[in-house]
Amino acid sequence: MNKKVIGILSAVIVLVCAAVFAGIYLTRNIGKSEKVISQESATKQLEKMVDRIDPNIGTPMKSPIEYDAVEDEADELPDIDTCDVTVEATTGLYAEIYSSPEKAGTGTDGWLCEMAEEFNQQGYEVGGQKVSIQVRKVNSGQALDYIATGKAVPEGFAPSSMLWVDMLNAKGVETETITESMVGNVTGILLSEKTYKQIVDKYGSVDLKAITEATEAGEFAMGYTNPFASSAGLNFLICTLERYDLANPLSDTAIEGFQKFQKNVPFVALTTMQMRDAAENGSLDGFIMEYQSYVNDKTLSGNYKFTPYGYRHDNPLVSMVSASPEKKEILTQFAEYCTSEKAKKRAEEYGFNGMPDYDCEYGTVSGDVLVSAQKLYKSNKDTGRPVIGVFVTDVSGSMYGEPLAALRASLINSMKYINTENYIGMVSYSDQVTIELPIDQFSLEQQTLFKGAVENLYATGGTATFDAICVALSMINEKMAEYPDAKPMIFVLSDGETNVGYNLSEVRDVLGGMRIPVYTIGYNADLEALQSISSVNEAASIDASTDDVVYQLKNLFNANM
């Protein structure tokens, strides 16, 4: 009898325990968002993966930090020949123009090129000599850097916006305006129909004021591009500051407002494509773009509403004061050619000169203020939300020699653009993964350790890229427990070839669940493999095989670090 009773009681206890545990299991996610559930699942999976990887711990080594009294920005710029000449001069006497890409490319982005090619066939003369135009495609911010440093100076400068000319003048480079507008354009904020309606319902209208207020309140995820490189990004930055204090966009009031706004910006995009991908994948509710690009993309114009903002992008043409009178005359003749009815019609066909009645509500802004606004952005973009970043460096045998040397040089040069309030660590990998530098605030002490770790990297063995990414994710996850409001980021520097350990398909769910962007920098790389890593969470991928990797990393860190 006793045995029978004990057996029954044991069975009841087992059933009760099973019911309790089943209830806990079935109700474990009640009240949690899908995002939280996804992150918790990814974290558990990651812990198991890192246990299997069992990373090594490196020995920290310091290296002195050398600060130049004057930063030689010219040395960071690649040779100007890395920027394509899209129209070649056809005569001995010619004027070269550095032009922004949306009008110096091909197809609907090739308006200025077509005008230059036609101009060169007309037989224009100056002083009895036939003349022509040469067009070089250079991003407006990069063109400013070339000219301001004196590394490469053209006769003509045709940025998207007059803002860059004002900044150039503020940096001590004198220019003469040939025309304030070769072809018209405006910038705008793109919103889906649903998001547009939500903002109208709450704020009465859609404008920069409503969007910044919605972003401050955490109701809206706004994306914009790097204000050091992008015309639309620079425009958005200064207008956001002016929205908080029009009389003085550098005041404490403007800075405080910008900090509140920026705290709820998921990230500042390195490229327009990165920003657009994030919007399509649901990470952003709104993003910025020029009208000409918007109307030429049927997917965008069919699914998003365009709201103009800020200063017009009327594509001025200026000459350098240092240019000869003959070359200034060539630029003047070319500007006049670009105002012909034929030129205007072509411009309209390519999406330019839209919204001609739009005027900026803010008036004018000085170049000195714009230069200061960029500095303000760099020091305030992460206020209250530091970056927690891990650099994942490939030291496999395929990186031996020039690739690893380039990795070391570019990282050491670019580390000065990382804000000291951020938290930085480093992982290296070949067959095995080594934590070279645990995450800590990027103080002078941490900088000496970071530089020492970079200098002491050496290449050998296989390539366990995704093992290293898993270790970096785990390091960041642990640090995020201390700083939950921080912005996590990973930077993978590699040739892209993975042949050891986990692969992308095995870690994709972990990456997606943790939502940590992975920026990739490829050295003589399999770029497609690296781009597939970055695309999981809408990060950017950089080709470091080109001569401008130092400049690209500078822009990346200015935008994000």
KOLFI-60366 format. One record per residue: y, z, x of N, C-alpha, C in turn; residue in three letters. Coordinates in steps of 0.2 Angstrom, whole numbers, plus 5000, padded with zeros to 4 digits. Each point is the difference from the previous one (the first is absolute). Layout:
<pts>
YZXYZXYZXALA...
</pts>
This chain:
<pts>
499450005004500650004996500650005004MET500050055005500650005005500249945003ASN499449965002500149945004500349954995LYS499850004994500249954995500750014999LYS500250064999500850024999500449985005VAL499750025006500449985006500149925001ILE499549964998500049935000500549974996GLY500050034993500549984995500750015003ILE500150075002500750015002500249965006LEU499649985005500149965005500249934998SER499749984995500149934997500750004997ALA500250064996500650004996500650005005VAL499950045006500550015005500149935003ILE499549965001500049935003500449964996VAL499950004993500349964995500750025000LEU500250065000500750034999500449975006VAL499750015006500349985006500249925000CYS499449974998500149935000500649984995ALA500050034994500549994995500750015003ALA500150065003500650025003500249955005VAL499649985005500249955005500149934997PHE499649994995500249934997500750004996ALA500150064997500750014997500549995005GLY499950045006500549995005500149935003ILE499449975001500149935002500349954995TYR499850014994500349954995500850024999LEU500250065001500750014998500450015007THR499749985005500450015007500649965000ARG500149954997500649955000500450014994ASN499950044996500550014994500750025003ILE500549974997500750015002500249975006GLY499549975004500249965006500249934999LYS500549975003500149935000499549965004SER500049934998499549965003500150005008GLU500750005002500250005007499750065003LYS500050064997499850065003499250005001VAL499749984995499349995000499849955005ILE500349955001499949955005500150025007SER500550045001500150035007499550055001GLN499850054995499550055002499349975002GLU499849944996499449975001500049975007SER500649975002500149965007500050065005ALA500350054999500050065005499350025002THR499650014994499350035001499649945004LYS500149944998499649955004500249995007GLN500750015001500250005007499850055004LEU499950074998499850055003499349995003GLU499549974996499449985002500049955006LYS500449954999500049955005500350025007MET500550055000500250035006499550045003VAL499650044996499550045003499549965004ASP499949944997499549955004500349975006ARG500749995000500349975005500150055006ILE500150064999500150065005500449985005ASP500749994999500449985005500150055006PRO500149975006500250045006500750025000ASN500150055004500750035001500249985007ILE500649975000500349985007500350065003GLY500249995007500450055003500749975001THR500550044997500749985000500350005007PRO500449945001500349995006500749984999MET500550045003500749994999500249945005LYS500649974997500349955005500750004998SER500550005005500750014999500349954996PRO500450024995500449954996500649985004ILE500149935000500649985004500549974995GLU500650034999500549984995500649965004TYR500149944998500549965003500750024997ASP500550005005500650024997500349954995ALA499849935001500249954995499349964999VAL499850004994499449964998500249935001GLU499549975003500149925001499649974995ASP500449994994499749964995499849935001GLU500449975005499849935001499349995003ALA499850055004499350005002499550004995ASP500150034994499550014995500049944996GLU500549955001499949944996499649955003LEU499649964997499649955003500549945002PRO499749965004500449945002500149964993ASP500649975000500349974994499549944998ILE499649975004499549954999499550024995ASP499950074999499550024995500249994993THR500749984999500249984994500149934999CYS499749974995499949925000500649974999ASP500149945004500549954998499849964995VAL500350004994499749964994500449935000THR500549995003500349945000500349995007VAL499849955004500249995007500649965000GLU500450015005500749965001499849935002ALA500449954998499849935002500549975004THR500550045002500549985005500150055006THR500449985005500150045005500550054998GLY500549994996500550044998499850034993LEU499850064999499850034994500150074999TYR500050034994500150074999499350034997ALA499850065003499450034997500250054995GLU499650014995500150054995499450044999ILE500150075001499550054998500050014992TYR499549984997500050004993499450054997SER500250034994499550044997499449964997SER499450025000499449964998500049974993PRO500350034995500049974993500349935000GLU500449985005500349944999499849965007LYS499750025004499849975007499349995001ALA499650004994499349995001499849934997GLY499550004996499749944997500050004992THR499949944997500050004993500650034997GLY499950044995500650034996500450055005THR499850025005500350045005500349955006ASP500049944999500349965005500649964999GLY500450034996500749964998500449995006TRP500150055004500549995006499749955005LEU499350005001499749965004500149924998CYS499949994993500149944998500749975000GLU500550054999500749985001500249985007MET499750045005500149995007499749935002ALA499449994998499749935002500449944997GLU500250014994500449954997500749995004GLU500350065001500650005004499949965007PHE499550025003499949975007499949924999ASN499849974995499949934999500749964998GLN500550044999500649974997500549985005GLN499950015007500449985005500750035001GLY500050074998500650035001500250015007TYR500750005001500350005007500550055001GLU500050035006500650055002500249975007VAL500749985000500249985007499749945002GLY499849964995499749935002499250015002GLY499750065000499350005001499650024994GLN499549974999499550014994499850085001LYS499950034994499850075000499550014995VAL499750065001499450024996500050084999SER499550024996499950074998499350025002ILE499950055003499350035002499950074996GLN499550004996499950064996499450045003VAL500150075001499550045002499950064995ARG499450004997499850054995499950075003LYS500550054998500050075003500250044994VAL499650064999500250054995500750025002ASN500450024995500750015000500050065005SER499650064999500150065004499849985007GLY499549965002499849995006500649955004GLN500249964996500649955003500650045002ALA500150054996500650055002499850035006LEU499450035001499850035006500149955006ASP499849945000500049955005500849995002TYR500449994995500749995001500350065003ILE499950064997500450065002499850025007ALA499449995002499850025007500249955005THR500149944998500249945004499449975003GLY499450014998499349985002500049924999LYS500249984994500049934998500649994994ALA500449965002500649994996500149934998VAL500049994993500149934998500749984999PRO500149944998500749994998500250024993GLU499449994995500150024993499550054998GLY500250044995499650054997500050004993PHE499549994996499949994993499550054997ALA500250065000499650054997500050004992PRO499650034997499950004993500750034997SER500250055003500650044997500650015005SER500650014998500550015004500050075003MET499650044997499950075003499850005008LEU499649955002499850005007500549985004TRP500549954998500649985003500450065001VAL500150044995500550065001499750055005ASP499350015000499750045005500149975007MET499949945001500149975006500750015003LEU500549994996500750015002500150075002ASN499750054996500050075001499750025007ALA499549965002499750015007500449975006LYS500649974998500449975005499949935001GLY499749964996499949935001500549964995VAL500549975002500449964996499849944997GLU500149994994499849934997500549974996THR500049944999500549964995499649974994GLU500250024995499749974993500149934999THR499449965000500149934999500049994992ILE499550044997500050004992499750064998THR500350034995499750074997499349984996GLU499949944998499449984996499849935001SER499449995004499749945000499649984994MET499750054997499650004994499950074997VAL500050004994500050074996499350034999GLY500050065000499450044998500250074999ASN499650044996500150074999499350045001VAL500150065001499450045000499950044993THR499450024999499850034994499450055000GLY500050044995499450044999499549974995ILE499450005002499549974995499650054997LEU500050004993499650054996499649964995LEU499450034999499649974995500350014993SER499849974995500350004993499950084998GLU499450035001499950064997500550055004LYS500050005007500550045003500749994998THR500249945000500749994998500150034993TYR499649994995500150034993500050085001LYS499650035004500050075001500750035002GLN500349965005500650025003500649994995ILE500049954996500549984995499950064995VAL499450014998500050054994500350075002ASP499950025007500250075002500750005002LYS500249945004500750005003500549964997TYR499849964995500449954997500149935003GLY499950005006500049935003499650015007SER499949945003499750005007500549985005VAL500250045004500549995006499850045006ASP500350005005499950045006500050074998LEU500550024996500150074998499450034997LYS499849964995499450024996499450015004ALA499949955005499450005004500050055005ILE500550025003500050055005499950074996THR500350014994499950064996499350014998GLU499749944998499350014998499550015006ALA500249975006499650025006500150075002THR500650035000500150075002499650044995GLU499949984994499750054995499249995001ALA499849955004499349995001499749964995GLY500449974996499749964994499949925002GLU500249995006500049935002499949995008PHE499549965002499949985007500349945002ALA500550015004500549945002499849985008MET499949945001499949975006500649965003GLY500150015006500549955003499849995008TYR500349955003499849985007500550035005THR499750005006500450035006500749985001ASN500550044999500749985001500249995007PRO499650005005500149985006499949935001PHE499649974996499849935001500149964994ALA500050024994500049974994500750004997SER500349944998500650004996500050034994SER499549994996499950044993500050075001ALA499650025006499950085001500750035002GLY500449965004500650035002500550014994LEU500049944996500450004994499850064996ASN499450014999499750064995500250075003PHE500050005007500250075003500750014999LEU500449965001500750015000500350014993ILE499749964995500150014993499850074997CYS499450025002499750064998500550065003THR500250005006500550055002500750004996LEU500249934999500650004996499950024993GLU499549994997499850034993500150075000ARG499950045005500150075000500750025002TYR500449965004500750015002500349945002ASP500349974995500349935002500650015005LEU500450054999500550015005499850015007ALA499550035001499750025007499350005000ASN499649945001499350005000499750045005PRO500350035005499850045006500150074999LEU500250024994500250074998499450044999SER500150075000499450044999499749994993ASP500549984995499849994993499549945000THR500249955004499649945000499350015004ALA500050045005499450015004499650054996ILE500250054996499650044996499749964994GLU500449954997499749964995499449955003GLY500249975006499549965003499350045001PHE500150065003499450045001499650014994GLN500350014995499650024993499749934998LYS500349955001499749934998499549995004PHE500150005007499549985005499350045000GLN500150064997499450055000499549974995LYS500249964996499549974995499849935001ASN500249975006499949935002499350005003VAL499549974998499350005003500149985008PRO500349955001500149975007500549955000PHE500349985006500449955001499649945003VAL500049944997499649955002500249975006ALA499649985005500149965006500249934998LEU499649974995500149934998500150004992THR500249944998500149994993499350004997THR499549975003499349994998499750064999MET500150055005499750074999500250034994GLN500749994998500350044995499749964993MET499949945000499849964994499350024999ARG499650005005499350024999499950074997ASP500450055002500050074998500250004992ALA500549954998500250004993499449974996ALA499749955003499449974996499450054999GLU499950045005499550055000500150064996ASN500750014998500150064996500350055003GLY500250005007500350055004500750014999SER500349944998500850004999500149984993LEU500550034997500249974993500649955001ASP500350005005500649955001500149995007GLY500249945002500149985007500649955000PHE500349985006500549965001499949935003ILE500449954998499949935002500649964999MET500149955004500549954998499849964994GLU500649984997499949964994499649935001TYR500249975006499749935002499350015001GLN499750055003499350015001499750024993SER500350044996499750024993499949944996TYR500549954999499949954996499549945002VAL499950005007499549955002499350035000ASN499950064998499450034999499850014993ASP499649964997499950004993499650064998LYS499650035004499750064998500550064999THR500550005005500550055000500449994994LEU500349944999500549994995499750004993SER499349995000499750014993499850074998GLY500050045005499750074999500550065001ASN500649985003500550055002500749984998TYR500450054998500749994998500450015006LYS500549965001500450005006500750034998PHE500250065003500750034999500450005007THR500549965000500450005006500350065002PRO500150015007500450065002500349985007TYR500550045001500350005007500449945002GLY500149995006500549955003499649934999TYR500449954999499749934999499749985007ARG499549965000499749975006500249925000HIS500649995002500349934999499949965007ASP499650035005499949965005500649975004ASN500450045003500649985004499849965006PRO500549975003499949975006500650025005LEU499850035005500650025005499849975007VAL500549995004500049985007500150065004SER499850005006500150055005500749985003MET500550055001500649995003499949965007VAL499550025003499849975007499849935000SER499949974994499849934999500649955002ALA499849955002500549955002500449974994SER500649975000500349974995499649944997PRO499749975004499649944998499450024996GLU499750065002499450024996500250034993LYS500650045000500250024994500249954995LYS500249945003500249944996499349974997GLU499550005004499349984997499850044994ILE500150075001499850054995500449994993LEU500749985001500449994995499849944996THR499849945004499849944997499450014996GLN499550045003499450014996500150044994PHE500450055000500150054994500349954995ALA500549965001500249954995499549964997GLU499549975005499549964997499550044995TYR500050075001499550044996500450014993CYS500649984999500350014994500049944996THR499749955002500049934996499650014994SER500149964995499750004994499250005001GLU499849955004499349995002499750075002LYS500450035005499750065003500050064994ALA500550004996500050054995499449994995LYS499849944998499549984996499350025003LYS499949995006499450025004500050075000ARG500550045001500050075000499850034993ALA500249974995499850024993499349994999GLU499749945002499349994999499650055004GLU500250025006499750055004500150074998TYR500350024994500150064998500750045002GLY500449975004500650035002500649984995PHE500550045001500649994995499950034993ASN499450044999499950034994500450064999GLY500250024994500450054998500750005003MET500349945000500750005003500550044998PRO499950034994500550054997500050075002ASP499450015004499950075002500550025005TYR500350064999500550035006499750075001ASP500150025006499850075002500650054998CYS499850054997500450054997500450045005GLU499750005006500250055006500649975004TYR500249945000500549985004499849985007GLY500350035005499849995007499850065003THR499649995006499850055004500149985007VAL500250055005500249985007499350005004SER500049965005499550005005499850065003GLY500550045001499950075003499650044996ASP500250004993499650044995499349985000VAL499949935000499349975000499650035006LEU500349995006499650035006499850074999VAL500550044997499950074999499550014995SER499949964995499650014994499249995003ALA500049955005499349995003499850075003GLN500450025004499950075004499850054995LYS500450014995499950054994499349994997LEU499849944999499449984997499450035005TYR500149985006499450025005499950085000LYS500650045000499950075001499950034993SER500149974994499950034994499549984995ASN499749945002499549974996499450044998LYS499850055005499550044999500150084999ASP500750014998500250075000499650044994THR499750055002499650044995499349975000GLY499849945002499449975000499849975007ARG499850045005499949975006499449955000PRO499949965005499449965001499550045004VAL499449994997499450035004499649935002ILE500149995007499749935002499550015006GLY499449964999499650005006499949935003VAL500150005006499949935004499250005002PHE499749944998499349995001500049945005VAL499850025006500049955006499449985002THR499949935000499449975002499950005008ASP499550035002499950005008499349975001VAL499849964996499349965001500149955006SER499449985002500049955006500449944999GLY500049984993500449934999500750015001SER500350075000500750015001500250005008MET499549995004500150015007500549955003TYR500550035004500549955003500649994996GLY500249944999500749994997500150034993GLU499450004995500150034994500250075000PRO499650045004500250075001500650025003LEU500249965005500650015004500649984995ALA499949954995500549994995500150064995ALA499450024998500050064996500450065003LEU499850025006500450055003500749995000ARG500249945003500749995001500450004993ALA499749974995500450004993500050064997SER499550055001500050064997500550055003LEU500050005007500550045004500749984999ILE500149944999500749974999500250024993ASN499650004995500250014993500050074998SER499750045003499950074998500750044999MET500549975004500750034999500349994993LYS499749954996500249994993499750044995TYR499650055002499650044996500550074999ILE500150024994500550064999499650065002ASN500350045003499750075003499850044994THR500249994994499850044995499349984997GLU499749955002499449974998499450045004ASN499449994997499450035003499549955003TYR499950005006499649945003499450025004ILE499549964999499450025004499749935003GLY499550005004499749945002499250015001MET499749944998499350005001499849935004VAL499550015005499849945003499349984998SER499749945001499349994998499849945004TYR499350005002499649955002499450014997SER499450015003499450024996500150074997ASP500450045003500150074997500750014999GLN500250054995500750014998500250065004VAL500650005003500350065003500650024997THR500150064998500750034998500450015006ILE500449965002500450005006500650055000GLU500350004994500550054998500050024993LEU499950074999500050024993500750004997PRO500149994994500649994997500550065000ILE500649995002500550055001500749974999ASP500550044999500749975000500249975006GLN500349944999500249955006500650035004PHE499950065002500550035005500049975007SER500450025004500049985007499350015003LEU499750064999499450025002499449954998GLU500049994993499549954997500149935003GLN500749985001500149945003499749995007GLN500150055004499750005007499249995000THR499750044995499349994999499849934997LEU500449984996499849934997500149955005PHE500550005004500149955006499450015005LYS499850065001499550015005499349974997GLY499950014994499449984997500049925000ALA500549974999500149925000499849985007VAL500450035005499949985007499350005002GLU499650054998499350015002499549974996ASN500149954996499549974996499749955005LEU499449995000499649955003499549974996TYR499849935002499649964995499250005003ALA499650014995499349995001499650014994THR499449974999499550014995500249964994GLY499650024994500149974994500650014996GLY500049984993500650014996499850034993THR500150065000499950044994500750014996ALA500349954998500650004996500050054994THR499549994996500150044994499850075000PHE499650015006499850075001500750045002ASP500449975004500650025002500550014995ALA500049964995500450004994499850064996ILE499450014999499750064997500350075003CYS499950005006500250065004500850014999VAL500449955000500750004999500250024993ALA499649984995500150024993499850074999LEU499550035004499950074999500550045003SER500349985006500550045003500650004996MET500249954997500649994995499850054994ILE499549994997499850044994500150085002ASN499750025006500150075001500750025001GLU500449965003500850015001500350004994LYS499849964995500449994994499950074996MET499550045001499950064997500650055001ALA500349995007500550045002500749974997GLU500049935000500649974997499949954995TYR499850024994499849964994500549944998PRO500650015002500549954998500249955005ASP499650005006500149965005499749934999ALA500349955003499749935000499549985005LYS499449994998499449995005500049925002PRO499949995006499949935002499650005006MET499649945001499649995006500249935003ILE500050005007500149945003499549985005PHE499649954998499449985004500349945005VAL499950015006500149955006499449985003LEU499849944998499349975002500049935001SER499449975002499949935000499649984994ASP499950044995499749994994499349995000GLY499650005005499349995000499650075000GLU499750014994499650064999499249985001THR499750045004499349995001499550065001ASN500450064998499650065001500250044994VAL499650044997500150054995500149974993GLY500550044996500149974993500449945000TYR499949964994500449944999500550014994ASN500449954999500550004995499750024993LEU499449964998499750014994499850084999SER499850035005499850075000500650054999GLU500649985002500550055000500649984995VAL499949944997500549974996500250054994ARG499550034997500150054995500350065002ASP499950025006500350065003500749995001VAL500249945003500749985001500449994994LEU499749974995500349994993500150074997GLY499550045000500150064997500550055003GLY500150005006500550045004500749975000MET500049944999500649964999500550015006ARG499750005006500450015006500149935003ILE500649975001500149935002499850005008PRO499649955001499849985007500449945003VAL500550015004500349955003499649975006TYR499949945001499649975006500449965004THR499950015007500449965005499449975004ILE500049935000499449975003500249975007GLY499650015005500149985007499549955002TYR500249935000499549955001499450014995ASN500250004994499650034995499749964995ALA499550024996499749974994500550034995ASP500549964998500550024996499850014993LEU499549964998499850004993499650074999GLU499750025005499650064999500550064999ALA500550005004500550055000500450004994LEU500249944997500449994994499650034994GLN499349995000499650034995500050075000SER500150045005500150075001500650024997ILE500649975002500650014997500149994993SER499749954997500149984993499750054995SER499650055003499750054995500550044997VAL500550025004500650044997500649975001ASN500149935000500649975000500450015007GLU499750015005500450015007500149935003ALA500450005005500149935004499550005006ALA500049935002499649995006500449965005SER500050025006500449965005499649975005ILE500249945002499649965005500450025007ASP499650045004500350025006499949955006ALA499649954998499949955005500649965002SER500550004995500749975002500450045004THR500549965003500550035005500450064997ASP500150004993500550044997499750074997ASP499450025003499750064997500450065001VAL500350015006500550065001500550004994VAL500349944999500550004995499750014993TYR499449984998499750014994499850074999GLN499850035005499850085000500750044999LEU500549985003500750034999500250004993LYS499949944997500249994992499550044996ASN499350005002499650044996500150075000LEU500250035006500150075000500750024998PHE500549955000500650024997500050004992ASN499549964998499950004992499650064998ALA499550025004499650054997499950065004ASN500350015006499950065004500650035002MET
</pts>
